[in-house]
Amino acid sequence: MKNNERNFKHGFANHGNVHPLYSLWLGIKKRCYYKKRKGYENYGGRGIVVCDEWKDNPRAFISWCLVNNWKPGLLIDREENNGNYEPSNCRFITSQLSVINRRKFKNNKSGYTGIMLCKDRIKYRSRVNGKSLGYFNTKKEAIEVRNNYILKNNLPHKIQKFIECEK
């Protein structure tokens, strides 16, 4: 079957006009299954897959999107960052909210989102959404300040519990 015949079959990519949700569906599949795609290591390379209901059925995916508040400009988000693309784990959010649900950066040695050790100051820096909350002598203090800022400003970030290291 030729590519254009396959696209015509479901009706979402005819004559150069591609439905935006069909493009989203293709992008999700590429992130999860195409090893040569830039960023694959952050999705398929970590074991993230597309559920059976959506994997080979763009109609099912698009129907779910339309029922679940998709609007142009919104991004699909996996609520559990290590979870799969499936109805129970996906939602649509703004790009501003999207940065909240990130994993820790690879170079994060503190073990906590938004907390990093600044070797030049020998202090821990606390951040939320790119805003610096200051430098602190202990990791625990940096986490507490970040958590308090999140609560005070009613932000949808996860509150992190400080865990004492074994001696």
C-alpha positions as a Markdown table, in Angstrom:
| # | Residue | x | y | z |
|---|---|---|---|---|
| 1 | Met | 0.0 | 0.0 | 0.0 |
| 2 | Lys | 1.4 | 3.4 | -1.0 |
| 3 | Asn | 1.8 | 6.1 | 1.7 |
| 4 | Asn | -0.9 | 8.3 | 0.1 |
| 5 | Glu | -3.3 | 5.4 | -0.1 |
| 6 | Arg | -2.8 | 4.7 | 3.6 |
| 7 | Asn | -3.4 | 8.3 | 4.5 |
| 8 | Phe | -6.5 | 8.4 | 2.4 |
| 9 | Lys | -7.9 | 5.4 | 4.2 |
| 10 | His | -8.4 | 7.2 | 7.5 |
| 11 | Gly | -9.0 | 10.6 | 6.0 |
| 12 | Phe | -6.7 | 12.7 | 8.3 |
| 13 | Ala | -4.0 | 13.5 | 5.8 |
| 14 | Asn | -5.5 | 14.1 | 2.4 |
| 15 | His | -4.1 | 16.3 | -0.4 |
| 16 | Gly | -1.5 | 17.9 | 1.8 |
| 17 | Asn | -3.9 | 18.9 | 4.5 |
| 18 | Val | -3.0 | 17.1 | 7.7 |
| 19 | His | -5.3 | 17.2 | 10.8 |
| 20 | Pro | -3.3 | 18.6 | 13.7 |
| 21 | Leu | -4.2 | 15.7 | 16.0 |
| 22 | Tyr | -3.1 | 13.3 | 13.3 |
| 23 | Ser | 0.3 | 15.0 | 13.3 |
| 24 | Leu | 0.4 | 14.8 | 17.1 |
| 25 | Trp | -0.4 | 11.1 | 17.0 |
| 26 | Leu | 2.4 | 10.5 | 14.4 |
| 27 | Gly | 4.8 | 12.5 | 16.6 |
| 28 | Ile | 4.0 | 10.4 | 19.7 |
| 29 | Lys | 4.5 | 7.2 | 17.7 |
| 30 | Lys | 7.9 | 8.5 | 16.4 |
| 31 | Arg | 9.1 | 9.4 | 19.9 |
| 32 | Cys | 8.3 | 6.0 | 21.2 |
| 33 | Tyr | 9.2 | 3.7 | 18.3 |
| 34 | Tyr | 11.7 | 5.3 | 15.9 |
| 35 | Lys | 15.2 | 4.9 | 17.2 |
| 36 | Lys | 16.7 | 7.3 | 14.8 |
| 37 | Arg | 14.4 | 10.2 | 15.9 |
| 38 | Lys | 16.0 | 12.9 | 17.9 |
| 39 | Gly | 14.8 | 12.5 | 21.5 |
| 40 | Tyr | 13.9 | 8.8 | 21.2 |
| 41 | Glu | 16.1 | 8.1 | 24.2 |
| 42 | Asn | 13.7 | 10.2 | 26.4 |
| 43 | Tyr | 10.7 | 8.2 | 25.3 |
| 44 | Gly | 11.0 | 4.8 | 23.6 |
| 45 | Gly | 14.5 | 4.5 | 24.9 |
| 46 | Arg | 13.1 | 4.7 | 28.5 |
| 47 | Gly | 10.4 | 2.1 | 27.7 |
| 48 | Ile | 7.6 | 4.5 | 27.1 |
| 49 | Val | 5.0 | 3.2 | 24.6 |
| 50 | Val | 1.6 | 4.0 | 23.1 |
| 51 | Cys | -1.3 | 2.0 | 24.4 |
| 52 | Asp | -2.8 | -0.7 | 22.2 |
| 53 | Glu | -6.0 | 1.4 | 21.8 |
| 54 | Trp | -4.1 | 4.3 | 20.2 |
| 55 | Lys | -1.0 | 2.7 | 18.7 |
| 56 | Asp | -2.4 | 1.7 | 15.3 |
| 57 | Asn | -5.7 | 3.7 | 15.4 |
| 58 | Pro | -5.5 | 7.4 | 14.8 |
| 59 | Arg | -9.3 | 7.6 | 14.9 |
| 60 | Ala | -9.4 | 6.3 | 18.5 |
| 61 | Phe | -6.7 | 8.8 | 19.5 |
| 62 | Ile | -8.3 | 11.8 | 17.8 |
| 63 | Ser | -11.7 | 10.9 | 19.3 |
| 64 | Trp | -10.2 | 10.7 | 22.8 |
| 65 | Cys | -8.5 | 14.1 | 22.2 |
| 66 | Leu | -11.7 | 15.8 | 21.2 |
| 67 | Val | -13.6 | 14.5 | 24.2 |
| 68 | Asn | -10.8 | 15.4 | 26.5 |
| 69 | Asn | -10.6 | 19.2 | 26.0 |
| 70 | Trp | -8.0 | 19.4 | 23.2 |
| 71 | Lys | -7.8 | 22.9 | 21.7 |
| 72 | Pro | -5.2 | 24.3 | 19.2 |
| 73 | Gly | -2.2 | 25.4 | 21.2 |
| 74 | Leu | -2.4 | 22.9 | 24.0 |
| 75 | Leu | 0.2 | 20.2 | 24.4 |
| 76 | Ile | -0.4 | 16.5 | 25.3 |
| 77 | Asp | 1.1 | 15.7 | 28.7 |
| 78 | Arg | 1.7 | 12.5 | 30.5 |
| 79 | Glu | 0.8 | 13.1 | 34.1 |
| 80 | Glu | 3.2 | 10.4 | 35.3 |
| 81 | Asn | 6.4 | 11.3 | 33.4 |
| 82 | Asn | 7.5 | 7.7 | 33.4 |
| 83 | Gly | 4.1 | 6.4 | 32.3 |
| 84 | Asn | 2.9 | 5.5 | 28.8 |
| 85 | Tyr | 0.8 | 7.3 | 26.3 |
| 86 | Glu | -2.7 | 6.1 | 27.4 |
| 87 | Pro | -6.0 | 7.6 | 28.2 |
| 88 | Ser | -5.6 | 7.3 | 32.0 |
| 89 | Asn | -2.1 | 9.1 | 31.9 |
| 90 | Cys | -2.7 | 11.8 | 29.3 |
| 91 | Arg | -4.2 | 15.3 | 29.5 |
| 92 | Phe | -3.9 | 18.6 | 27.5 |
| 93 | Ile | -2.1 | 21.5 | 29.1 |
| 94 | Thr | -0.5 | 24.8 | 28.2 |
| 95 | Ser | 3.2 | 25.0 | 27.5 |
| 96 | Gln | 3.7 | 27.0 | 30.7 |
| 97 | Leu | 2.3 | 24.0 | 32.7 |
| 98 | Ser | 4.3 | 21.5 | 30.7 |
| 99 | Val | 7.6 | 22.5 | 32.2 |
| 100 | Ile | 6.3 | 21.6 | 35.6 |
| 101 | Asn | 6.0 | 17.9 | 34.9 |
| 102 | Arg | 9.7 | 17.4 | 33.9 |
| 103 | Arg | 12.1 | 14.8 | 35.1 |
| 104 | Lys | 15.2 | 15.9 | 36.8 |
| 105 | Phe | 17.9 | 17.0 | 34.4 |
| 106 | Lys | 20.6 | 14.4 | 33.7 |
| 107 | Asn | 23.3 | 16.5 | 35.4 |
| 108 | Asn | 21.2 | 17.0 | 38.6 |
| 109 | Lys | 23.3 | 15.5 | 41.4 |
| 110 | Ser | 21.0 | 16.6 | 44.2 |
| 111 | Gly | 18.3 | 14.0 | 43.5 |
| 112 | Tyr | 15.6 | 16.6 | 43.7 |
| 113 | Thr | 13.8 | 18.6 | 41.0 |
| 114 | Gly | 14.7 | 22.3 | 41.2 |
| 115 | Ile | 17.6 | 21.8 | 43.6 |
| 116 | Met | 21.2 | 21.9 | 42.5 |
| 117 | Leu | 24.5 | 22.1 | 44.2 |
| 118 | Cys | 26.5 | 25.2 | 43.1 |
| 119 | Lys | 30.1 | 24.2 | 43.6 |
| 120 | Asp | 31.5 | 27.7 | 43.3 |
| 121 | Arg | 29.4 | 28.8 | 46.2 |
| 122 | Ile | 29.2 | 25.5 | 48.0 |
| 123 | Lys | 25.5 | 26.0 | 48.5 |
| 124 | Tyr | 22.3 | 24.6 | 47.2 |
| 125 | Arg | 20.3 | 26.6 | 44.7 |
| 126 | Ser | 16.5 | 26.3 | 44.7 |
| 127 | Arg | 14.4 | 27.1 | 41.6 |
| 128 | Val | 10.8 | 27.0 | 40.4 |
| 129 | Asn | 9.8 | 27.7 | 36.8 |
| 130 | Gly | 13.2 | 29.3 | 36.2 |
| 131 | Lys | 12.8 | 31.6 | 39.1 |
| 132 | Ser | 15.7 | 31.4 | 41.6 |
| 133 | Leu | 14.5 | 31.2 | 45.2 |
| 134 | Gly | 18.0 | 31.7 | 46.6 |
| 135 | Tyr | 21.1 | 29.8 | 47.8 |
| 136 | Phe | 21.0 | 27.6 | 51.0 |
| 137 | Asn | 23.6 | 25.9 | 53.2 |
| 138 | Thr | 21.7 | 22.6 | 53.1 |
| 139 | Lys | 19.8 | 20.6 | 50.6 |
| 140 | Lys | 17.0 | 20.2 | 53.2 |
| 141 | Glu | 16.6 | 24.0 | 53.5 |
| 142 | Ala | 16.6 | 24.5 | 49.7 |
| 143 | Ile | 13.8 | 21.9 | 49.4 |
| 144 | Glu | 11.8 | 23.4 | 52.2 |
| 145 | Val | 11.9 | 26.9 | 50.7 |
| 146 | Arg | 10.9 | 25.5 | 47.3 |
| 147 | Asn | 8.0 | 23.5 | 48.8 |
| 148 | Asn | 6.8 | 26.5 | 50.8 |
| 149 | Tyr | 7.0 | 28.7 | 47.6 |
| 150 | Ile | 4.9 | 26.1 | 45.7 |
| 151 | Leu | 2.3 | 26.0 | 48.5 |
| 152 | Lys | 2.1 | 29.8 | 49.0 |
| 153 | Asn | 1.6 | 30.4 | 45.3 |
| 154 | Asn | -0.7 | 27.5 | 44.8 |
| 155 | Leu | 1.4 | 26.0 | 42.0 |
| 156 | Pro | 0.6 | 22.6 | 40.6 |
| 157 | His | 4.2 | 21.3 | 41.3 |
| 158 | Lys | 4.8 | 18.2 | 43.3 |
| 159 | Ile | 5.9 | 18.7 | 46.9 |
| 160 | Gln | 9.2 | 16.8 | 47.5 |
| 161 | Lys | 10.0 | 15.1 | 50.7 |
| 162 | Phe | 13.6 | 15.4 | 52.0 |
| 163 | Ile | 15.1 | 12.0 | 52.7 |
| 164 | Glu | 18.0 | 11.8 | 55.1 |
| 165 | Cys | 21.0 | 10.1 | 53.6 |
| 166 | Glu | 22.4 | 7.0 | 55.3 |
| 167 | Lys | 25.6 | 7.6 | 57.2 |
